[in-house]
Amino acid sequence: MIFILQMARREIRTSWKRLLFFFLCIGIGVGSIVALRSVIHNLNDALAAEARTLLAADVQIDSTRPWLAETLAAIDRVGQAPLVTGAPRPSNRRPWRPGRRRARRGADGRAQRH
């Protein structure tokens, strides 16, 4: 065991620049992976928060299997077009400005939790 420690110490002493380069490369690699995962996580959060606006829908139904006829018929029964009558009422709220937070509301009018 003493021989191994002496060889390791001698190797570190003679090639410390290569060892420093190795640890620098490891650090840069780990840092880039963490940064990339953080960007992906933030992108997923942003897309999930804006999904209703991006999809222009309240509900999205996905499947990895082919749809059965009775399933499609049930979806068509439930997913009827909304009944909208008249023109929208003018809003008396202040216009939205960047930097001002606004609560998101679901289809039922309740505030959504993040």
Secondary structure, DSSP 8 states (H G I E B T S, - for coil): -HHHHHHHHHHHHH-HHHHHHHHHHHHHHHHHHHHHHHHHHHHHHHHHHTHHHHHTSS-----SS---HHHHHHHHHHS------S------S----TT-----B-TTS-B---
